[in-house]
Amino acid sequence: MSSPDPITQLLVTVPVVILGCQAGARLMRRCGQPPVIGEITVGILLGPSLLGSLFPQAQHWLFPDSVLVPLSALGTVGLLTFMFLAGLELDLGALRGQGRATLAVSQTGMWLPLGLGAVLALAMYGPLAPDGVGKPVFVMFIAVAMSITAFPVLARILDDRGLHGTPVGALAMACAAVDDVTAWCLLAVVMATIASTGLLGAGVTALAAAGFVVVLLGVVRPLLGRRAHLAERHADSVVMTFLVSGLFLAAFTTDRIGVHALFGAFLLGVAVPGHSRKVARCAGQMRTFVVPVLLPLYFVVGGLHTDVLLLVGSLDLWLWTAVVVAVAVAGKWGGTALAARAAGHDWNSALAIGALMNCRGLTELIVLNIGREQGVIGTELFTVLVVMALLSTAVTSPAVSRLLRGAPEPSGGASASPGGAPAVGGTRHALRTAPAERPGRAA
């Protein structure tokens, strides 16, 4: 019997995935959770955790081997575009005026989880590391994974609560911006180490990546900023063509350097002038299609490799899950809360900032999928870390609501950023007012 035509099969698989993820997103939104929780959960349920366990033939029919490659390719395109939009949303101007508090909270929120994650990784290396993975690479990757903050989901929660203009919201956004950039840079170092064949190769890859960053942010970004007004003279289709072409070329460059393609897409988003209304409108148009249609495909590809049932019969994995969650919460929530308290915030505000910084969301899923694809973590550890990411994200919104009961309620009608995050402040303010953005709240 011949295998089904992948294009024909995609015509069935894609609508099932996006409709299911949209339903999950709406359900989570009604429960007061970030919609991305619902999309990630649906992706997991369509994998071996539920559909593959109860109806293996149905799962094989919906996701035959012939459709996995094009499905993964479409999901990767959505992911690259999402990371470009996340970079575009990153407000470097939010770092100004935050001073000592931003430095203290962001650095504590990065280096304490990194250190605790490294210690945890040393303990996990024997029982959970895949064969052939070097200890330094494994330890570095787990350390980075434990230090992630989901900037887009955090921004969405602040938007829902109407907290952008408050001291808590401003500090959380500034610290998340620092953590986002630092985490991706550290991940780039890990990827360079994986791609290299030795110490010299790692050094060359790291230098090439650093050179790319310097050129993009030191040369291209100021140049685009000075020429941003020229975009207003061209049709949206022309601007869109240049943005998409630049996005893929930047991703291709970092991929060839030996760093993940996502790194290039994210950096180009940081370099592109977000204050241009034409760019903002094109970004909104990208988001309207990519977030509800292409990005869920990425969740499902990851979900097909997530088997929560592995935890059911394994006391050891349950214990590792509990340890991972405890270390994640202690490092990110506890560390940043103490730093915020030391910076002068009251305990409720400090704990709310810690809860926001503990939100890992989609960003953590992206990092974990990179580790799985590169063979740094296996299926068991991937599943454990996915559970940690979901729990840390799910607890964020209820915790912030309880801790800040007197904070202003959402004003409604705010626009959404990639993953449902709003555009905020600084040079990115134009993204908040662009009329084409409002449909993009799905993630």
N, C-alpha and C positions, 0 to 999 in steps of 0.2 A: 504493500500500500504506500503510495507516494505521500511525502510530507506535504502539509497544507502550504499554499502560497503565503509567504509572510505578509505581503501587502494586504491580501484578502483578510487574513487573520487579524491584522492591525485594525481593520475597520470594525471589528467586533471588540477586541481587547481594549482599545483606547476609550471608547464611550463607556464601557463598564467601569474602567478605572476612574475616569474623571467624574462620572455621576456618583459613584460610590464615595469618592473623596469629598465631593461637594456636600453630600448628605452628612458625612461625618463631621465636616467643618461646621455646618449649620447646627448640628446637634451640640457640639462642644461650645459654640457661641451662646446657645440658649442656656447652657450650664455654667456660663461665666468663665469659660476656659478659652485660651487662644485657639482659633480655628485650626492652626497647624497641628495641634494635638489630635484632632479628629482625622486629619489626612494621614498622619503618620500611623495612627492606629488602624485605619482601613488598609493601608499598605501592608501592615503586619498580618492582619486577618486574612488577606487574600493569599498569603504565603502558607508555609507548612504548619503554622501555629493553629489555623482553624480550617480553612478551605482544603488545604492539602491533607489534613488529618481526617476530616469527616468525608470529604468527597474528592479523593485523589484523582479520579478520572476527569471530574469537572475542572480541577485545577490544571491538569495536563492539557485538556482541550482549550482552556482559556489562555494558558501560557506555554504553548509547545516550544520546543527548543528552537524552531525556525523563527519564532517571533521575538526571542529574547535579545538578539543583537540589535535589530532596528528599534525595539522598545527602549533598550539601554541608550542607544544613540540619541533618540528623541529626548529622553530624560536628561541626558548630559547637556544637550543644547539648552534645555530649560534651566538647568542648574548654572551653566555658564552665564546665561542672561540674568538669572537671579543674583549671582555674585556681582555682576557689573552694576546692577541696580542698587545692591547693598552698598557698594563702594560709592556710588553716586549720592546715596543718602547720608553717608558718613560726613558729619559736620565737623571738620577740623577747627572751625571757628568756635565751637562749643568748648574747646579746651582753654580758650582765653578767659581770664578773669576767675577761673576756678582755683588757681594757685596751689597752695600747699595741700588743701583737702583732696583735690584730684590726684596729686602725686602720691599722697599717702594711701588713699583708698585703692587706686588703680594698681599701684605696685604691690600692695599687700594682697589684693585680689588676684594678682598674677603669680607672684613668686611663692606665696605660701601654698596654694594648690599645686604648683609645679613641684615644690619640694616634697609635699606629702604624696603626690602622685608618683614621684620617682621612688620613694620608699616602698609604696604599695606595689609598684611594678617589679621591684627586686624580689618581693615575696611571691608575686604571681608568675614570675618567669619560668620556674620549674614546672608547675602543674598546668599552666594555661598558654604559654607561648608556643606557637607552631614550630615544628621542626625546621631547623635551618635559619631561624631568625636570630641575629646577633643580639646579645644582651644590651649593648648601648643603644641600638635602634629601637628596641622594644621599650626600654626605660624612657627614652626621650619621647616616643610617641604617646605612651600612657600619661606621662607628665603633662604634655600639651593637651591631651583629651580631657584631663581633669581640670584644666584651667580655663576652659571655654566659657564665654558669656554670649548668649544669642542676642546680639544688638538689635536685629529687626523685631524679634518677638518682644523684647524689653520695651522698645519704643512703642509697639502696639498697645501694651498694657498701660503705659503711661498715658497714651492717647485715650484709651477707654476710661481711665480714671480722671482725666483732665488735669494731670500733674505736670505737664511740660514746663509751665512757668514757675513752679515751686522750687525751693532749694533742694528738696529731695530729688525731684525729677531732673533738674539741671545737673546735679552732681552725678546721678546715676548715668545719664546720657554721656557726660564727659568721660567718666571712668570706663564705660562700656566702649566708647570710641578708642580709648587708649588700649584697652584689652584686646579689642578686635584686631587692630593693626599689629600689636605685639604677637598675638597668637598666630596670625597668618605668617608673620615673619619667622617665628619659631618652627611652624610646620614646614615652611620652605627649607629651613636648615635640615629638618628630618628627611624630607624628600630628597634633598641634595645628597645626604649621606646614603640613602637607599640606592640612588641612581649611580653613585660612584663605585669604582672598583677598588678604591683604596683611599688613604689619607690625602694623597695628592689630588686624586679625582674629586674628592669632596671639597677640597679647597678651591679648585678651579670652578666647580659648579656654584659654590657659595659666592665667589668673586663675580662670576657672570651674572648671578641673580642680583647681587648688590649693585652691579653696574646698570642693570635694567631698571632697578628701582630709582637710582640716581637720575638716569636719563628721563624716565617717565615723570617723576615728581619734580625734579630740579629743572628740566628743560621743557618737556612737553606741556606740563601743567601750566606754568606761567605763560607759555606761548598761546595755548588755547584760551586762557583767561583774557589775554589782550585781544584775541581775535573773536571772542564769543559773539560780538555784535554782528559779525558777518553771517552767522547762522540765520538771523532774522530776515535776511534777503532771499533765502532759498525756501523752496517748498518743503513740507514735512517729509516727503518721500526722499528727497536728496539728503537731508539731515539724518534720517533713519538709515539710509544706505551707508553713510559714513560711520555712524555709531556701530552698526552691526558688523561692518567690515573691520573696523578697528578693534572691536571686542574679540572677534575670532583670531585676528592677527596677533593681538597681545597674548591671548591664550596659547596660540601656536608657539610663540616665542618662548614663553616660560616652559612649555612642554619640551621643546627642543633643548633648552638649557639643562633640563633635568629636574625642574621643579614642576609641581602640578599645574595644569592649564588653568585651574581656578584662580591661582595666584595672579596670573596676568589679567584675567577678566576683572577681578576685584580692584587691582591697582589702576586699570584704565578708568574704572568708574570713579575712583578717587581723583584722577587727573582731569576728568572732563568737567568743565564749568557748569555747576548745577544752577547758577543764577540766571542762565539763559532760559527765557520762557519757551523758546522753540525746542531746546533740549528737554526741558521739563515735560512738554507736551508729548514729545516722542517717547520719553521714558514711560509716561503714563500709558501710551498705546502699547508699548512692549509688555508692560505689566498686566494690562487687561487680558492679553492672550496667554502669556507665559505662566503666570501664577495659577490660574484655574485649569489650564489645559496641559502644559508640558511638565510643570514641576511635579504634579502627582505621579507621573510616570516614573520619576526618580525614586519616590517613596516606595512604589510597588517593587521596583527592582531590588531595593534594599530589603523590603519586606519578604521577598522570596528567599533571602538568606538569613532571615531572623526566625528562629524556632523557639518560641517561648516554652514549648512543651519540654525542651531540654531541662528546664528548671524543675519540672514536676517530679521527676523521679530521682533527682540528684540533690541530696542534702548539702554536699560540698558546694555546688553552684549557688544554692540559696544562701549559704553562709558567705560566699564571695560577693554575692549581690548586696547583702546587708553591709559588708565591710566597705564595698565600693561606694554605696550611697552615703554611709557615715563619713567616709573620708571626703567625699565630694561636698557634703553639707558643711563639715567642719572647716574645710579649707576655704571655700568660696563664701558661704553665708557667714560663718563665724568670724573668719578673718576680716572681711570687709566691714562687718558690723562693728567690730572692735576698733578698726581704723577710723570709721566714720564717727564713732562715739568720741575717740581721742581728738578728732578734728573739731569737736564742738557741738555735734548733733545730739538731741535727746535720744533716749534709748529706743523709743518707738520709731523715730525717723531712721536711726542707725540700723535697726533690725530690718526695716523696710528696704533700705538701700542694700543690705546684705541679701535679702530675698530676691531683689531684682537682679543683682549680680550673679546669683546662683541659678538663674534661668538659663538653660542651655539650648533647648529648642532645636530648630532646624540646623543651626550652625554645628552643633555637636553631631547630628546625624550625618552631615556632610563629611566631617572629619573622620568619623568612624567608618563610613563607607570607603573613604580613601585608604584607611588602614587595612580594611578587609580586601580591597582590590589589589593592594600592594603585597598582601600576604603577611603583614606585620601582626595581625590578630586573626584568630580562627573563629569559627561559627559560635562556639560556646562563649568566648569572651566578648564577641560582638553582641550577642544577645544580652549578656549581663550589662554591658555598657549602654545598650539601647534602653533597657529598663530603667537604669539610672537617669538617662537623659529625659525620659518621659515623666518620671516621678518628680525630678527637680523642676521641670517646666510646669507640671500640673499644679504644684503647690504654690507657685509664685503669685498668681492673681488672688487666690483666697487669702494668702498671708498678707499681701499688701493691703487688701481691702480691710482686713481685721485690724492691722497695725495703724492704718491711717483713716479711721472711720470719720474723722472730722475734715478730711480733705475734700476739695470741690468735686462735685459729680461731673461726668463727661458732658461737654456742651453739645455734642452731636455734630454730625456733618463733616468731621475731619477727614482729610484724605488719607490714603493708605500708601505705604511704601512697600518694597518687596517683602513678601511674607506677611503682609498686613500691617507693616510698620508705617507710621506717619512720617512725612518729611518734616524736619524740625530745624528751626533757627538758622543763624549764620548764613553762609553763602548758599545753603541748600533751601532757603525759604521759598524760592520760586516753585519748587516741587510741590509745596503744600497748596499753592493756589492754582496749579495747572488744572483746567477743567476736565482734561481727559483721564485724570487719575482715579476718580471716585469709584469706578467699578472694581478696582483691584484689591479688595479686602479679603479675598478668599483664603489666603494662607494665614 
